[in-house]
């Protein structure tokens, strides 16, 4: 695993001071900050994401005069701007001195800092300098001029603070977008800030600070952020989507890995879990919260997520000022209570740090054995379909790389283009590239969920006689497994050169295998991805249909890159290879209950580094347990 911010794997926290929260900079108390840092360091926290609130650090006001067309003078809290570098930037000297004290305390307690420079959005409220409240933050040239002055001055002044390891553009800055703004305006705004950061301090990475957005294009373009940033971030919160699975379930954990891997693969930037959490106790108790954190640690560690930062450090339920007085979603979400007493998750953090001490450089890179091609996202289905495909691939024993279908097609032995709904999923140019890979020996899995798609007879070896809208239930059999499907489109189809792999009870074929050049195409007129999405609690259900059999069928056509296979819907593995060829394998029990799995070690022996000895071919893991073995 590459060392991000100089740490192979970090366990961090989003930090607001325990007593004053968003008012910490103008009610600054070094004593309170130091006590906070002491308990965080004792809990094994090594990094903080911190927020210099924009109006506290650039408290610009405006004196208005009619004869000067409105704005007469920009001022600092109603006073003339001092004739100093800080004054010319509209920056508060007092706030900067407080931040320097803060940095010194962080250095004392060996805490690394990722600094959210433009913190103008926090906990569903926008915090803006008074001079800019009525202006468009992203397109108003006056706002941008003063903002860049602030960024250049602040970064230039703080660049000698050794505790700082990264400059975050700001907390979820995309959330300040106004309706008339465009993604391109936001791109230019971000690039201006990033270039100003580098002008003042070229030695540290620029971090996006973005929340995950559920797609590739939208408020920001995932394929373009590498033009201005060095590190990307995701903020996945299970609670805000109210999924069918509980917070301690396979998909809740895999969603953390999926969001990170999806974003890193598509953007080309190292991506980490900058914000996540249980957000209070309407969905779980402190016990389940600790299990969720345990699983998050194990998942992020095994799936190459670089590190993670919990939201947030201290409970904020007793705070009676904005935004905490109107934000009712749950303010008891801290690592610690308001009196700094640790919750169960603090103990989990130290246990994890002790367990993984045997890996001072983290785990080696994860072996990936397939490419998931993400279609052009013309609708909101692309992200959930990709996420479901990720879960099905895990159940089939595969670990994918994600690639945008409109970008050049990367080399792979195995491709998945799952659950296509859009008729604009892939361009002709990229489709031809993909077919060329298949002709040369690769395997392609393609499933449709209602989309019209080109060249099916020529490539999949299937002739479609009719296609009509009709709701119908089908029971398919694949690899001896009964798989129920409810469809909204009926096809009358027959194979020409293809082999039928799955048909319903009436013999109607739906899933085909066809030779194509030196490779193969596995084609489905029915979407197991849609079926899994439509099955409530699919990744939590003890007896969910085995829709992953479609993926296993495709994967069986290429040699496996894995040395170990695990048979369990709840225990999943990843394999990692060191530079010298040594193979490590991790297992995670994605369940709040003890689970047992059968292993196929293919003649290899597993030497425990974390976890129990394996006797025979059976592995038993405790609730949300992690195990790591060397493969001999």
Secondary structure, DSSP 4 states (H G I P E B T S, - for coil): ---BTTBSSEEEEE---TTTGGGTTTT--HHHHHHHHHHHHHTT--EEEE--BHHHHS-EEEEEEGGGTEEEEEEETTBPPPSSHHHHTT--HHHHHHHHHHHHHHHHTT-EEEEES-B-EETTEE---GGGTTS-TTT-HHHHHHHHHHHHHHHHHHTT-TTEEEEE--TTGGGG--TT--HHHHHHHHHHHHHHHHHH-TTSEEE--PPP-SSSSSSS-TTTGGGT-SEEEE---HHHHT-SS-SSSHHHHHHHHHHHHHHHHHH-SEEEEEEE---SSSS--HHHHHHHHHHHHHHHHHTT--EEEES-SB--TT--STTTTT--S-S---SB-TT--B-HHHHHHHHHHHHGGG-TT-PPPBP--EEEEEPP-SSTHHHHHHHHHHHHHHHTT--EEEEETTSPPPP-SEEEEEEE--TTSS-HHHHHHHHHHHHTT-EEEEEESS---TTHHHHH-EEEEEEEEEEEEEEEEETTEEEEEEEEEEEEEEESSPEEEEEETT--EEEEEEEETTEEEEEESS-HHHHHHHSTTTTT-TT---TTHHHHHHHTTS----S-EEE-SSEEEEEEE-TTS-EEEEEEE-SSS-EEEEEE-TT--EEEEES---BTTEEEE-TT-EEEEEE-
